[in-house]
Amino acid sequence: MTFDELITEFDRGLRSITGVSRMSRPMPQPSAVAAELPAVAEELAASSEVSGELTPAERAHAAGLMRVNHVGEVCAQALYQAQKLSARSPTLKAAFDQAAREEEDHLAWTARRLEALDSRPSLLNPLWYAGALAIGLAAGRLGDKVSLGFMAETERQVEHHLDSHLDALPPADLESRAIVEQMRADEIAHAKSATDLGGVDLPLPVRSLMRVASKIMTRTAYYV
C-alpha cells in the first residue's frame, strides 16, 4: 500500500468514527418507497396511525433503531477497510472498496436521520470501529475465500436485522423506512457479490458467534 492510499484509508476511518461522512447518492426519500412498494405505501397512507408527526416515544424509538444502524455502518467501514488491506487479488480489493463506498452512503444517511430526530450517534463508535477492524483483519488473514464468506454472512445477517427494523419502525416514520429499505437492497447485493466472487460458507459455530456479537452490539447501541 502506498503512502497516499494509507492516508486515504486513515481519513476514511477517522470520518467514520467522528461522523463526518460523504455520500455519493442522495438520501432515499419516502416517495421512493411508494414507487417500490405501492401496496405498502397505500396501506400506510390509509392507516390512522400515520399522521406525519412522531410522538416523543416514537421519535426516541426511531432514533434508537437508526443509531443501531449507524453503528452497523461504522463497523462496515472498518470491516471493508481491513478486508481490502488483507485481500490478495486486485479484483477483490476493488470489490471491497466499492462496497465500502456504498456503505459510506449508509453511514451518512443514518447520521443525517439521527440529526433530524434530534439524536446522536453511539458514544462507543471508536470501540465498535476498532473491534470490527480487528475482526476484518483476522478474516482477511484466513484467505480471500474465507474473507468473502465472512462478508456474505455479515450482509445476510444485516439483511435480517434490517427486516426487523422495518417491522419495528413507527408507521409514521417514512423517512427512516426509506433509508432502511435502500440499505437492505444494497446489503443483499453485497452478499450476492461476495458469493459470486467465491466466498465460502462459514461453519455454523462461527455464524452463531457472529449473531451473538451482533445482538450485544445492537442492544448496547440502541441506548449508548
C-alpha positions, 0 to 999 in steps of 0.5 A: 500500500502506498503512502497516499492510499494509507492516508486515504484509508486513515481519513476514511476511518477517522470520518467514520468514527467522528461522523463526518461522512460523504455520500455519493447518492442522495438520501432515499426519500419516502416517495421512493418507497411508494414507487417500490412498494405501492401496496405498502405505501397505500396501506400506510397512507390509509392507516390512522396511525400515520399522521406525519408527526412522531410522538416523543416515544416514537421519535426516541424509538426511531432514533434508537433503531437508526443509531443501531444502524449507524453503528452497523455502518461504522463497523462496515467501514472498518470491516471493508477497510481491513478486508481490502488491506488483507485481500490478495487479488486486485479484483477483490480489493476493488470489490471491497472498496466499492462496497465500502463506498456504498456503505459510506452512503449508509453511514451518512444517511443514518447520521443525517436521520439521527440529526433530524430526530434530534439524536446522536450517534453511539458514544462507543463508535471508536470501540465498535470501529476498532473491534470490527477492524480487528475482526476484518483483519483476522478474516482477511488473514484466513484467505480471500475465500474465507474473507468473502464468506465472512462478508456474505454472512455479515450482509445476510445477517444485516439483511435480517436485522434490517427486516426487523427494523422495518417491522419495528419502525413507527408507521409514521416514520417514512423517512427512516423506512426509506433509508432502511429499505435502500440499505437492505437492497444494497446489503443483499447485493453485497452478499450476492457479490461476495458469493459470486466472487467465491466466498465460502460458507462459514461453519455454523459455530462461527455464524452463531458467534457472529449473531451473538456479537451482533445482538450485544452490539445492537442492544448496547447501541440502541441506548449508548 
